[in-house]
Protein backbone atom coordinates (compact mmCIF):
# COMPACT_ATOMS: atom_id res chain seq x y z
CA UNK A 1 0.00 0.00 0.00
CA UNK A 2 1.36 3.44 -0.92
CA UNK A 3 1.83 5.80 1.98
CA UNK A 4 2.80 9.43 2.22
CA UNK A 5 5.65 10.52 4.43
CA UNK A 6 5.77 9.07 7.91
CA UNK A 7 8.38 8.50 10.58
CA UNK A 8 8.83 4.85 9.56
CA UNK A 9 10.22 5.99 6.16
CA UNK A 10 12.28 8.96 7.41
CA UNK A 11 15.62 7.13 7.17
CA UNK A 12 14.93 6.05 3.59
CA UNK A 13 13.91 9.57 2.56
CA UNK A 14 17.01 11.03 4.23
CA UNK A 15 19.41 8.73 2.35
CA UNK A 16 17.55 9.33 -0.93
CA UNK A 17 17.93 13.08 -0.39
CA UNK A 18 21.59 12.60 0.54
CA UNK A 19 22.15 10.94 -2.84
CA UNK A 20 20.77 14.07 -4.49
CA UNK A 21 23.40 16.28 -2.83
CA UNK A 22 26.65 17.08 -4.60
CA UNK A 23 28.72 16.50 -1.46
CA UNK A 24 27.60 12.86 -1.23
CA UNK A 25 27.64 12.24 -4.99
CA UNK A 26 31.24 13.47 -5.24
CA UNK A 27 32.39 11.17 -2.43
CA UNK A 28 32.79 7.69 -3.92
CA UNK A 29 33.24 6.18 -0.45
CA UNK A 30 29.81 7.48 0.61
CA UNK A 31 28.04 6.49 -2.61
CA UNK A 32 29.67 3.05 -2.46
CA UNK A 33 28.11 2.54 0.97
CA UNK A 34 24.66 3.68 -0.15
CA UNK A 35 24.49 1.72 -3.42
CA UNK A 36 24.01 -2.04 -3.36
CA UNK A 37 26.74 -4.07 -5.10
CA UNK A 38 24.12 -5.15 -7.66
CA UNK A 39 22.73 -1.62 -8.08
CA UNK A 40 21.33 -0.64 -11.47
CA UNK A 41 19.79 2.58 -12.72
CA UNK A 42 17.82 3.54 -15.79
CA UNK A 43 18.46 7.25 -16.22
CA UNK A 44 16.16 9.88 -17.66
CA UNK A 45 17.89 9.36 -21.01
CA UNK A 46 17.02 5.66 -21.00
CA UNK A 47 20.61 4.57 -20.44
CA UNK A 48 21.22 1.71 -18.01
CA UNK A 49 23.95 2.32 -15.42
CA UNK A 50 25.71 -0.29 -13.28
CA UNK A 51 27.06 0.14 -9.77
CA UNK A 52 30.62 0.85 -10.95
CA UNK A 53 29.50 3.22 -13.72
CA UNK A 54 27.26 5.13 -11.31
CA UNK A 55 29.91 5.58 -8.61
CA UNK A 56 32.44 6.78 -11.20
CA UNK A 57 30.01 9.16 -12.96
CA UNK A 58 28.68 10.70 -9.73
CA UNK A 59 32.20 11.42 -8.52
CA UNK A 60 32.86 13.50 -11.67
CA UNK A 61 29.64 15.53 -11.64
CA UNK A 62 29.86 19.28 -11.34
CA UNK A 63 28.62 20.72 -8.06
CA UNK A 64 24.99 21.79 -8.13
CA UNK A 65 22.32 22.76 -5.64
CA UNK A 66 20.19 19.90 -4.37
CA UNK A 67 17.00 19.89 -6.45
CA UNK A 68 13.57 20.59 -5.00
CA UNK A 69 11.43 17.46 -4.57
CA UNK A 70 7.76 16.71 -3.96
CA UNK A 71 5.06 14.02 -4.12
CA UNK A 72 6.93 11.52 -1.94
CA UNK A 73 5.26 8.10 -1.71
CA UNK A 74 6.50 4.91 -0.04
CA UNK A 75 5.44 1.29 -0.46
CA UNK A 76 6.84 -1.46 1.77
CA UNK A 77 6.94 -4.35 -0.72
CA UNK A 78 8.53 -6.78 1.76
CA UNK A 79 10.06 -6.68 5.22
CA UNK A 80 13.40 -5.57 3.73
CA UNK A 81 12.36 -3.59 0.63
CA UNK A 82 10.74 -0.18 0.24
CA UNK A 83 9.71 1.29 -3.10
CA UNK A 84 9.92 5.10 -3.22
CA UNK A 85 8.39 7.51 -5.76
CA UNK A 86 8.94 11.26 -5.90
CA UNK A 87 9.26 14.18 -8.31
CA UNK A 88 12.39 16.26 -8.87
CA UNK A 89 11.79 19.86 -9.96
CA UNK A 90 14.55 21.42 -12.06
CA UNK A 91 14.25 24.39 -14.39
CA UNK A 92 12.36 23.23 -17.48
CA UNK A 93 12.66 19.52 -16.76
CA UNK A 94 10.67 17.94 -13.95
CA UNK A 95 11.13 14.20 -13.63
CA UNK A 96 9.50 11.37 -11.71
CA UNK A 97 11.79 8.95 -9.86
CA UNK A 98 11.43 5.48 -8.45
CA UNK A 99 13.89 3.81 -6.09
CA UNK A 100 14.01 0.39 -4.48
CA UNK A 101 15.71 0.49 -1.09
CA UNK A 102 16.91 -2.43 0.99
CA UNK A 103 16.25 -1.33 4.58
CA UNK A 104 19.09 -3.47 5.95
CA UNK A 105 21.66 -0.76 5.13
CA UNK A 106 19.87 1.05 3.88
CA UNK A 107 21.22 0.45 0.39
CA UNK A 108 19.76 1.45 -2.95
CA UNK A 109 19.11 -1.55 -5.20
CA UNK A 110 17.49 0.14 -8.21
CA UNK A 111 16.64 3.63 -9.42
CA UNK A 112 14.82 5.01 -12.45
CA UNK A 113 14.16 8.58 -13.52
CA UNK A 114 11.63 9.57 -16.19
CA UNK A 115 11.14 13.04 -17.64
CA UNK A 116 7.63 14.43 -17.21
CA UNK A 117 6.34 15.86 -20.49
CA UNK A 118 5.54 19.58 -20.40
C-alpha positions as CSV (number, residue, x, y, z in Angstrom):
1,X,0.0,0.0,0.0
2,X,1.4,3.4,-0.9
3,X,1.8,5.8,2.0
4,X,2.8,9.4,2.2
5,X,5.7,10.5,4.4
6,X,5.8,9.1,7.9
7,X,8.4,8.5,10.6
8,X,8.8,4.9,9.6
9,X,10.2,6.0,6.2
10,X,12.3,9.0,7.4
11,X,15.6,7.1,7.2
12,X,14.9,6.1,3.6
13,X,13.9,9.6,2.6
14,X,17.0,11.0,4.2
15,X,19.4,8.7,2.4
16,X,17.6,9.3,-0.9
17,X,17.9,13.1,-0.4
18,X,21.6,12.6,0.5
19,X,22.2,10.9,-2.8
20,X,20.8,14.1,-4.5
21,X,23.4,16.3,-2.8
22,X,26.7,17.1,-4.6
23,X,28.7,16.5,-1.5
24,X,27.6,12.9,-1.2
25,X,27.6,12.2,-5.0
26,X,31.2,13.5,-5.2
27,X,32.4,11.2,-2.4
28,X,32.8,7.7,-3.9
29,X,33.2,6.2,-0.4
30,X,29.8,7.5,0.6
31,X,28.0,6.5,-2.6
32,X,29.7,3.1,-2.5
33,X,28.1,2.5,1.0
34,X,24.7,3.7,-0.2
35,X,24.5,1.7,-3.4
36,X,24.0,-2.0,-3.4
37,X,26.7,-4.1,-5.1
38,X,24.1,-5.2,-7.7
39,X,22.7,-1.6,-8.1
40,X,21.3,-0.6,-11.5
41,X,19.8,2.6,-12.7
42,X,17.8,3.5,-15.8
43,X,18.5,7.2,-16.2
44,X,16.2,9.9,-17.7
45,X,17.9,9.4,-21.0
46,X,17.0,5.7,-21.0
47,X,20.6,4.6,-20.4
48,X,21.2,1.7,-18.0
49,X,24.0,2.3,-15.4
50,X,25.7,-0.3,-13.3
51,X,27.1,0.1,-9.8
52,X,30.6,0.8,-11.0
53,X,29.5,3.2,-13.7
54,X,27.3,5.1,-11.3
55,X,29.9,5.6,-8.6
56,X,32.4,6.8,-11.2
57,X,30.0,9.2,-13.0
58,X,28.7,10.7,-9.7
59,X,32.2,11.4,-8.5
60,X,32.9,13.5,-11.7
61,X,29.6,15.5,-11.6
62,X,29.9,19.3,-11.3
63,X,28.6,20.7,-8.1
64,X,25.0,21.8,-8.1
65,X,22.3,22.8,-5.6
66,X,20.2,19.9,-4.4
67,X,17.0,19.9,-6.4
68,X,13.6,20.6,-5.0
69,X,11.4,17.5,-4.6
70,X,7.8,16.7,-4.0
71,X,5.1,14.0,-4.1
72,X,6.9,11.5,-1.9
73,X,5.3,8.1,-1.7
74,X,6.5,4.9,0.0
75,X,5.4,1.3,-0.5
76,X,6.8,-1.5,1.8
77,X,6.9,-4.3,-0.7
78,X,8.5,-6.8,1.8
79,X,10.1,-6.7,5.2
80,X,13.4,-5.6,3.7
81,X,12.4,-3.6,0.6
82,X,10.7,-0.2,0.2
83,X,9.7,1.3,-3.1
84,X,9.9,5.1,-3.2
85,X,8.4,7.5,-5.8
86,X,8.9,11.3,-5.9
87,X,9.3,14.2,-8.3
88,X,12.4,16.3,-8.9
89,X,11.8,19.9,-10.0
90,X,14.5,21.4,-12.1
91,X,14.2,24.4,-14.4
92,X,12.4,23.2,-17.5
93,X,12.7,19.5,-16.8
94,X,10.7,17.9,-14.0
95,X,11.1,14.2,-13.6
96,X,9.5,11.4,-11.7
97,X,11.8,9.0,-9.9
98,X,11.4,5.5,-8.4
99,X,13.9,3.8,-6.1
100,X,14.0,0.4,-4.5
101,X,15.7,0.5,-1.1
102,X,16.9,-2.4,1.0
103,X,16.2,-1.3,4.6
104,X,19.1,-3.5,6.0
105,X,21.7,-0.8,5.1
106,X,19.9,1.1,3.9
107,X,21.2,0.4,0.4
108,X,19.8,1.4,-2.9
109,X,19.1,-1.6,-5.2
110,X,17.5,0.1,-8.2
111,X,16.6,3.6,-9.4
112,X,14.8,5.0,-12.4
113,X,14.2,8.6,-13.5
114,X,11.6,9.6,-16.2
115,X,11.1,13.0,-17.6
116,X,7.6,14.4,-17.2
117,X,6.3,15.9,-20.5
118,X,5.5,19.6,-20.4
